[in-house]
Amino acid sequence: MTDTVDKIPAPSVPPEQIKAIPVRHYGRWVSGVVVIGIVALIGIAFSNANINYSVIPDYLFDPGIVSGAWTTLYISVLAMVLGVALGVILAVMRLSSNPVTSTVSWFYIWFFRGTPVLVQLLLWYNISLVFPVLNLGFYKNEMNQVMTPILTALLGLGLNEAAYMSEIVRAGIQSVDEGQTEASHALGMTQGQTLRRVILPQAMRVIIPPTGNEFINMLKTSSLAYAVQLPELIKKATDISSTSLAVVEMYFVACIWYLFLTTIFSIVQYYIERRYARGSTRNLPPTPFQRLKKNLRMFGSFRRPEVAR
């Protein structure tokens, strides 16, 4: 009888349903209100300023401003190409076992990274004080005629950028495992072939992100070429402001163009980085639209990212 009673199963009681109560984050509301208040105060200050905002759209697509924006983009691309090409050479020289080439590369990087870009531009602009005449044998001319504003900006910006790009490329090359080089040499590749076919393609994943940042920075640094009379965006805006007397308004116009250019190339940089990340990560980072959609959902729910739906 006892055995029979022991074999009777106990009635199963269903577990109670778990009620998940999201945590209230009152600090987010407080910080949001504070930020909105600060932004509102800044907006009120600018709205009450003695600035004629109505003239900004009139000059936004002025032929002089558009020409200056194209010059800014043109000199930035040329200087970046020069900087990347020379930076790769300097990086290889820095990693060379030859003490002469390594020392020359180190001295170049030390000098151009240690002096301001504006000073370098002014030195190139007045290089005729050192070399009055440029004599290459097959070409001879006065240095003042050779050193035009655009050539001055190209040398000043490009040679300075090469010092930074050399360090970026060197870091990318050193990020590749040494076994890749050993395997390439075992297959009979030369040092140059190994660098072109094996090392640099793998190093691009490390090189691309800072290179994109350097180009975006170059777009803004090119404004220093105003000092050597290059008709770039700031120079054109300043020239127009001297006749229209809309000084601050023209600076706003220049800022809008710089923001437009940097935004476009930031998007391009993002998708290039996303492409090169395919071989190193399983889950690609979200696109800007996906990130914006996620942030809007989180802002609406004010929940933690892991519980947001």
ABEGO torsion letter per residue (X at the ends): XAAAAAABBBBBBBBBBBBBBBBBBAAAAAAAAAAAAAAAAAAAAAAABBBBAAAAAAAAABAAAAAAAAAAAAAAAAAAAAAAAAAAAAAAAAABABAAAAAAAAAAAAAAAABBAAAAAAAAAAAAAABABBBAGABBBBAAAABBAAAAAAAAAAAAAAAAAAAAAAAAAAABBAAAAAAAAAAGBBAAAAAAAAAAAAAAAAAAAAAAAAAAAAAAAAAAAAAAGBBBAAAAAAAAAAAAGBAAAAAAAAAAAAAAAAAAAAAAAAAAAAAAAAAABABBBBBAAAAAAAAAAAAAAGBBAAABX
